[in-house]
Amino acid sequence: MDRATFACSTAFFRDYNSSSQGAFCLPGGHVDFIEKVESFTYSDFFRDYLIPNHPCIFSAKFTEDWGSRRNWVTWDGKPNFDHLLQKFGEAVVPVANCDVKEYNSNPKEQLPFKEYVKYWKEYIKNGYRSSRGCLYLKDWHLSRTPFHADVFRSYSWSANICGRKKWLLYPAGQEEYLKDRHGNLPFDVTAPALRDRSVYPRYNQSQPPVEIVQEAGEIVFIPSGWHHQVYNLEDTISVNHNWVNGCNVAIMWCFLQDELAAVQREINEWKDPIDDWHLQCQLIMKSCTGIDYKEFYNFLKVIAENRISVLENGLDDEASAKNTPKAAISTLGMLHAVFDLKRTVKVLTSLSANEDFKKLDLTSLSPPPEALLHHLKAAIDTALL
C-alpha cells in the first residue's frame, strides 16, 4: 500500500458506517474489466474496489502463467481428468447434490475424488444426466451454487481454470427485498415464486441483479456482503479464495451481531428457564455461522499479532521467502499493516464493550482484551512516529 492509498483509506473510514458499505449502486449494472496486468497495481485494486466494495473482473492475462491452467486443462479447454486423477485421485472430497434441497442448501456426502471423476465422465457421456442427480464437488462447481453471501461476509475471488460461469450479483442490502414474509432468503433468485407478493412482499422493490459471464482464465472479485447465485455454463473448474482485511472486518463483526440477535429472538421464550441462556445462544450461533464471540476475539488477535510482528520485527530475507501469513502481510507493506491494525482496534473496542461478550467467561482469553488493545495502540503509535 502506498501513502496516497493509505491516506485515501484513512479518510474514507474516518466517518465510516459499516452498515452502509456496499450499498452503492453500480451505474447501469456496469462491472469494470481489468485487462492489463502491467498497468494495474494492488493500490489500484484497494482504492477502486476494496474500499468502495465494488466488483470487478480480471482478464485471463492475470492467470495465464498459473500451473493449474497449464496442467488441469486439455488442449481444447476441457478438464484434464487424467492429470487430476494422478494428483488428487485418493483424496476424499465433499460432494453436494444440486437436485435435492434440504432447508436452504444441498445435502452433502464424502466421496473419493476418483469416484467423483468417474461420475463426472458418465454424466458428460449421458448428456449431462444421471440417476444420481447433479453432483458438484465443493469449490469445483459442476452445476450451480444457490443464492448466498460468502462466509463471514468476507471478500472472495473466483478464478476459472477452465469453463464458463454466469453470475447473478446483488449489492449488499438488496437481499432484504428478496426475503419472504418469514425473513428467509430464496434458494433460487430466478424462481417464479418470488413474484408472489403474498410470499415475497418486497420483491418488486429489488434491483435487477448484476449479471456477469465469466470466461476461462478470468477472475471475478465478489465484494463483502454481496449475495450471488452462480451457474456453470459448461464443465468448469474454479479456484476460489475468501479473505478479510481492515476494509471489511467491521462488516464481519456486524454480521456476527446480527446472527446472535436472530438466535436470541428465536429462543427468547426460553431465556428465564435456562440459566446459561446466553451461552446457548453463542453455541447455536456457532453451529450456524462456524464461529462465536470468543473465537472472533481470537480471530482478531491472530490478525493483530501477525501485523504487529511485521511492524516491530520486520522480516529477514529467509523469512520473506517462506509461504507464511507473516510473509504475505510483509509484501503489502508497513502502511497496510497499520491500516489493518487501526481498523482492528475499532472492532476490538466495540467487541470489548459489547454486553453479550462481557457476559462470557473471558478468563481463558490470552492476552486479555484490554492488554491486546493497549499493545495494538502502542504499535500503531510507534509505527507512525
C-alpha positions as CSV (number, residue, x, y, z in Angstrom):
1,M,0.0,0.0,0.0
2,D,1.4,3.4,-1.0
3,R,1.0,6.6,1.0
4,A,-1.7,8.0,-1.2
5,T,-3.8,4.9,-0.8
6,F,-3.3,4.9,2.9
7,A,-4.5,8.5,3.1
8,C,-7.5,7.7,0.9
9,S,-8.5,4.7,3.1
10,T,-8.0,6.6,6.3
11,A,-10.2,9.4,5.0
12,F,-12.9,7.0,3.8
13,F,-13.2,5.1,7.1
14,R,-13.0,8.2,9.3
15,D,-16.7,8.7,9.1
16,Y,-17.4,5.2,8.1
17,N,-20.7,3.3,8.8
18,S,-20.2,-0.4,8.2
19,S,-23.9,-1.0,7.6
20,S,-23.8,1.3,4.6
21,Q,-20.7,-0.2,2.9
22,G,-21.7,-2.0,-0.3
23,A,-25.0,-0.1,-0.6
24,F,-23.7,1.9,-3.5
25,C,-25.3,1.2,-6.9
26,L,-23.3,0.5,-10.0
27,P,-24.3,2.7,-12.9
28,G,-26.3,0.5,-15.3
29,G,-25.0,-2.6,-13.6
30,H,-21.6,-2.0,-15.1
31,V,-18.7,-4.1,-13.8
32,D,-15.2,-3.0,-14.6
33,F,-13.0,-5.3,-16.7
34,I,-9.3,-5.1,-15.8
35,E,-7.4,-6.0,-19.0
36,K,-3.7,-5.3,-18.5
37,V,-1.6,-6.9,-15.7
38,E,1.3,-4.5,-16.0
39,S,-0.7,-1.3,-15.6
40,F,-2.8,-2.4,-12.6
41,T,-1.4,-2.4,-9.1
42,Y,-2.6,-3.6,-5.7
43,S,-3.1,0.0,-4.6
44,D,-5.4,0.5,-7.6
45,F,-7.4,-2.6,-6.5
46,F,-7.5,-1.4,-2.9
47,R,-8.6,2.1,-3.7
48,D,-11.1,1.4,-6.5
49,Y,-12.7,-1.9,-5.4
50,L,-11.9,-2.9,-1.8
51,I,-12.7,0.4,-0.2
52,P,-15.9,1.1,-2.1
53,N,-16.8,-2.6,-2.1
54,H,-17.4,-2.9,-5.8
55,P,-17.0,-6.0,-8.0
56,C,-14.6,-6.3,-10.9
57,I,-13.4,-8.8,-13.4
58,F,-9.7,-9.6,-14.2
59,S,-8.8,-10.7,-17.6
60,A,-7.3,-14.2,-18.4
61,K,-3.9,-12.5,-18.7
62,F,-3.8,-12.4,-14.8
63,T,-3.8,-16.3,-14.7
64,E,-2.0,-17.3,-17.9
65,D,1.1,-18.3,-16.1
66,W,-0.7,-20.4,-13.4
67,G,0.4,-24.0,-13.4
68,S,-3.3,-25.1,-12.9
69,R,-4.2,-23.5,-16.2
70,R,-1.5,-25.4,-18.0
71,N,-1.8,-28.8,-16.2
72,W,-5.5,-29.1,-15.2
73,V,-6.8,-28.4,-18.7
74,T,-6.6,-30.2,-22.0
75,W,-5.6,-28.6,-25.3
76,D,-9.3,-27.9,-26.1
77,G,-10.1,-26.2,-22.8
78,K,-11.7,-29.2,-21.0
79,P,-10.9,-30.6,-17.6
80,N,-7.8,-32.9,-17.7
81,F,-9.2,-35.8,-15.9
82,D,-6.0,-37.9,-16.2
83,H,-3.8,-35.3,-14.6
84,L,-6.4,-34.5,-11.9
85,L,-6.7,-38.2,-11.0
86,Q,-3.0,-38.6,-10.8
87,K,-2.7,-35.6,-8.4
88,F,-5.9,-35.9,-6.3
89,G,-7.4,-39.4,-7.1
90,E,-7.2,-40.7,-3.5
91,A,-8.4,-37.5,-1.8
92,V,-11.8,-37.7,-0.1
93,V,-13.9,-34.7,-1.1
94,P,-17.3,-33.2,-0.1
95,V,-19.9,-33.6,-2.9
96,A,-23.4,-31.9,-2.9
97,N,-26.5,-33.0,-4.8
98,C,-27.9,-29.9,-6.6
99,D,-31.1,-31.7,-7.4
100,V,-32.1,-32.1,-3.7
101,K,-32.9,-29.2,-1.4
102,E,-32.7,-29.6,2.4
103,Y,-33.8,-26.4,4.1
104,N,-31.9,-23.8,2.1
105,S,-28.9,-25.9,1.0
106,N,-28.0,-29.1,-0.8
107,P,-27.2,-32.4,1.1
108,K,-23.6,-33.4,1.0
109,E,-21.6,-36.7,1.1
110,Q,-18.0,-37.6,1.2
111,L,-16.6,-39.4,-1.8
112,P,-13.1,-40.4,-3.1
113,F,-12.2,-37.9,-5.8
114,K,-11.6,-40.8,-8.3
115,E,-15.2,-41.9,-7.8
116,Y,-16.4,-38.4,-8.4
117,V,-14.4,-38.1,-11.6
118,K,-15.9,-41.5,-12.7
119,Y,-19.4,-40.0,-12.1
120,W,-18.4,-36.7,-13.9
121,K,-17.3,-38.6,-17.0
122,E,-20.5,-40.7,-17.1
123,Y,-22.6,-37.5,-16.5
124,I,-21.0,-35.9,-19.6
125,K,-21.4,-39.1,-21.7
126,N,-25.1,-39.3,-20.8
127,G,-25.9,-35.8,-22.0
128,Y,-25.4,-34.2,-18.5
129,R,-28.0,-36.6,-16.9
130,S,-27.5,-39.1,-14.1
131,S,-29.7,-41.2,-11.9
132,R,-27.6,-40.0,-9.0
133,G,-28.7,-36.4,-9.7
134,C,-26.5,-33.4,-10.5
135,L,-23.5,-33.6,-8.1
136,Y,-20.9,-31.0,-7.6
137,L,-17.5,-31.1,-5.8
138,K,-17.2,-28.3,-3.2
139,D,-15.4,-25.3,-4.9
140,W,-15.3,-27.1,-8.2
141,H,-18.9,-26.5,-9.2
142,L,-20.4,-28.9,-11.8
143,S,-23.7,-27.0,-11.9
144,R,-24.5,-24.0,-9.7
145,T,-24.4,-22.6,-6.2
146,P,-27.7,-21.5,-4.6
147,F,-28.2,-17.9,-3.6
148,H,-25.8,-16.9,-0.8
149,A,-23.3,-14.4,0.6
150,D,-19.7,-15.6,1.3
151,V,-18.7,-16.9,4.7
152,F,-18.5,-14.2,7.4
153,R,-19.3,-11.6,4.7
154,S,-15.8,-11.9,3.5
155,Y,-14.3,-10.8,0.2
156,S,-13.9,-13.5,-2.3
157,W,-12.3,-14.1,-5.7
158,S,-13.1,-16.9,-8.1
159,A,-10.8,-17.8,-11.0
160,N,-12.0,-20.1,-13.8
161,I,-9.3,-22.6,-14.6
162,C,-11.5,-23.8,-17.4
163,G,-15.1,-23.4,-18.4
164,R,-17.6,-20.5,-18.2
165,K,-19.9,-19.2,-15.4
166,K,-22.9,-17.0,-15.2
167,W,-23.1,-14.8,-12.0
168,L,-26.1,-13.0,-10.6
169,L,-24.9,-10.4,-8.1
170,Y,-27.0,-8.3,-5.7
171,P,-25.3,-5.4,-3.9
172,A,-25.2,-5.6,-0.1
173,G,-28.5,-4.7,1.4
174,Q,-30.6,-5.7,-1.7
175,E,-31.1,-9.2,-0.1
176,E,-33.6,-7.6,2.3
177,Y,-36.0,-7.1,-0.6
178,L,-35.7,-10.8,-1.6
179,K,-36.7,-12.3,1.8
180,D,-40.1,-14.0,2.2
181,R,-42.6,-12.9,4.9
182,H,-40.8,-15.1,7.4
183,G,-37.5,-13.4,6.7
184,N,-35.9,-16.3,4.8
185,L,-33.9,-15.7,1.6
186,P,-34.8,-17.7,-1.5
187,F,-32.9,-20.8,-2.6
188,D,-33.1,-19.6,-6.3
189,V,-33.5,-15.9,-7.1
190,T,-34.8,-16.8,-10.6
191,A,-37.7,-18.9,-9.3
192,P,-41.2,-17.7,-10.4
193,A,-42.4,-18.0,-6.8
194,L,-40.6,-14.7,-6.0
195,R,-43.3,-12.8,-7.9
196,D,-45.9,-14.0,-5.4
197,R,-46.3,-10.8,-3.3
198,S,-48.1,-12.8,-0.6
199,V,-44.9,-14.8,0.0
200,Y,-42.3,-12.2,-1.1
201,P,-43.9,-8.9,-0.3
202,R,-40.9,-6.7,-1.1
203,Y,-39.5,-8.4,-4.2
204,N,-40.8,-5.7,-6.6
205,Q,-38.6,-3.2,-4.7
206,S,-35.4,-5.1,-5.5
207,Q,-33.0,-4.0,-8.2
208,P,-32.3,-6.4,-11.1
209,P,-29.1,-8.4,-10.4
210,V,-25.8,-7.5,-11.9
211,E,-25.1,-10.2,-14.5
212,I,-21.6,-11.4,-15.3
213,V,-20.5,-14.1,-17.8
214,Q,-17.0,-15.3,-16.7
215,E,-14.8,-16.8,-19.3
216,A,-12.0,-19.3,-18.9
217,G,-9.0,-17.8,-17.1
218,E,-10.9,-14.7,-15.8
219,I,-11.1,-13.8,-12.1
220,V,-14.3,-12.3,-10.6
221,F,-14.0,-10.3,-7.4
222,I,-17.1,-10.5,-5.2
223,P,-17.4,-7.7,-2.6
224,S,-18.1,-8.2,1.0
225,G,-21.8,-9.0,1.7
226,W,-22.9,-9.2,-1.9
227,H,-25.3,-12.1,-2.3
228,H,-24.9,-14.1,-5.5
229,Q,-26.0,-17.1,-7.4
230,V,-23.8,-18.9,-9.9
231,Y,-24.3,-21.2,-12.8
232,N,-21.7,-23.2,-14.6
233,L,-22.4,-22.9,-18.3
234,E,-20.2,-25.8,-19.2
235,D,-17.7,-28.2,-17.5
236,T,-15.9,-25.9,-15.2
237,I,-13.1,-25.9,-12.6
238,S,-12.6,-22.9,-10.5
239,V,-10.2,-21.8,-7.7
240,N,-11.8,-19.7,-5.0
241,H,-10.4,-17.7,-2.1
242,N,-12.1,-15.8,0.8
243,W,-10.4,-13.2,2.9
244,V,-10.9,-10.4,5.5
245,N,-8.8,-7.3,6.0
246,G,-9.2,-3.8,7.5
247,C,-11.8,-2.8,4.9
248,N,-14.4,-5.4,5.8
249,V,-13.6,-6.7,9.3
250,A,-16.3,-4.3,10.7
251,I,-18.8,-5.9,8.3
252,M,-17.9,-9.3,9.7
253,W,-18.5,-8.0,13.2
254,C,-21.9,-6.6,12.3
255,F,-22.8,-9.9,10.6
256,L,-22.0,-11.8,13.9
257,Q,-24.0,-9.3,16.0
258,D,-27.0,-9.7,13.6
259,E,-26.7,-13.5,13.7
260,L,-26.6,-13.6,17.5
261,A,-29.6,-11.2,17.7
262,A,-31.5,-13.5,15.4
263,V,-30.8,-16.5,17.6
264,Q,-31.8,-14.6,20.7
265,R,-35.1,-13.6,19.2
266,E,-35.7,-17.2,18.1
267,I,-35.3,-18.7,21.6
268,N,-36.3,-15.7,23.7
269,E,-39.1,-17.6,25.4
270,W,-36.5,-19.9,27.0
271,K,-34.5,-17.1,28.5
272,D,-35.8,-17.4,32.0
273,P,-35.9,-21.2,32.4
274,I,-32.3,-21.7,31.1
275,D,-29.6,-20.5,33.5
276,D,-26.9,-20.3,30.8
277,W,-29.2,-19.0,28.1
278,H,-26.5,-16.6,26.7
279,L,-24.1,-19.4,26.4
280,Q,-26.7,-21.5,24.5
281,C,-27.2,-18.6,22.2
282,Q,-23.4,-18.5,21.4
283,L,-23.5,-22.2,20.8
284,I,-26.4,-22.0,18.4
285,M,-24.8,-19.1,16.6
286,K,-21.6,-21.1,16.2
287,S,-23.5,-24.0,14.8
288,C,-25.0,-21.7,12.1
289,T,-22.0,-19.5,11.3
290,G,-19.0,-21.5,12.4
291,I,-17.8,-19.0,15.0
292,D,-18.8,-17.5,18.3
293,Y,-17.7,-14.2,20.0
294,K,-14.7,-15.7,21.9
295,E,-13.4,-17.3,18.7
296,F,-13.9,-14.0,16.9
297,Y,-11.7,-12.4,19.6
298,N,-9.0,-14.9,18.8
299,F,-9.5,-14.3,15.1
300,L,-8.8,-10.6,15.7
301,K,-5.8,-11.5,17.9
302,V,-4.2,-13.5,15.1
303,I,-4.7,-10.6,12.7
304,A,-3.3,-8.2,15.1
305,E,-0.3,-10.2,16.3
306,N,0.8,-11.0,12.7
307,R,0.8,-7.3,11.8
308,I,2.4,-6.2,15.0
309,S,5.2,-8.7,14.4
310,V,5.9,-7.2,11.0
311,L,5.9,-3.7,12.4
312,E,8.1,-4.5,15.3
313,N,10.5,-7.0,13.9
314,G,10.2,-6.9,10.1
315,L,11.3,-9.9,8.1
316,D,14.8,-11.1,7.1
317,D,15.3,-12.4,3.5
318,E,14.9,-16.0,4.6
319,A,11.6,-15.4,6.3
320,S,10.3,-13.3,3.4
321,A,10.9,-16.1,1.0
322,K,8.6,-18.5,3.0
323,N,5.0,-19.0,2.2
324,T,3.6,-17.8,5.6
325,P,0.9,-15.3,6.6
326,K,3.5,-13.0,8.0
327,A,5.5,-13.0,4.8
328,A,2.3,-12.3,2.8
329,I,1.5,-9.4,5.1
330,S,5.0,-8.1,4.7
331,T,4.7,-7.9,1.0
332,L,1.8,-5.5,1.4
333,G,3.9,-3.1,3.3
334,M,4.0,-1.3,6.7
335,L,1.2,1.1,5.9
336,H,-1.2,-1.8,5.1
337,A,-0.3,-3.4,8.4
338,V,-1.0,-0.1,10.2
339,F,-4.3,0.3,8.4
340,D,-5.4,-3.2,9.3
341,L,-4.4,-2.6,12.9
342,K,-6.3,0.7,13.1
343,R,-9.5,-1.0,11.8
344,T,-8.9,-3.9,14.2
345,V,-8.7,-1.5,17.1
346,K,-12.1,-0.1,16.2
347,V,-13.7,-3.5,16.0
348,L,-12.0,-4.9,19.1
349,T,-13.1,-1.8,21.1
350,S,-16.7,-2.4,20.0
351,L,-16.4,-6.1,20.9
352,S,-14.9,-5.4,24.3
353,A,-17.8,-3.1,25.1
354,N,-20.5,-5.5,23.9
355,E,-22.8,-6.7,26.6
356,D,-23.1,-10.2,25.2
357,F,-19.3,-10.5,25.0
358,K,-18.9,-9.3,28.6
359,K,-21.3,-12.0,29.9
360,L,-18.9,-14.7,28.7
361,D,-16.1,-16.2,30.8
362,L,-13.2,-14.1,29.4
363,T,-10.5,-15.5,31.7
364,S,-9.4,-18.0,29.1
365,L,-8.6,-15.3,26.6
366,S,-4.9,-14.6,26.4
367,P,-3.9,-11.8,26.4
368,P,-7.0,-10.1,27.9
369,P,-8.8,-7.8,25.6
370,E,-7.6,-4.7,27.4
371,A,-4.0,-5.8,27.1
372,L,-4.3,-6.6,23.5
373,L,-5.9,-3.2,22.8
374,H,-3.1,-1.4,24.6
375,H,-0.5,-3.4,22.6
376,L,-2.2,-2.5,19.3
377,K,-2.4,1.2,20.0
378,A,1.2,1.3,21.1
379,A,2.3,-0.5,17.9
380,I,0.3,1.9,15.8
381,D,1.7,5.0,17.6
382,T,5.3,3.7,17.2
383,A,4.9,2.9,13.5
384,L,3.5,6.3,12.7
385,L,6.3,8.2,14.5
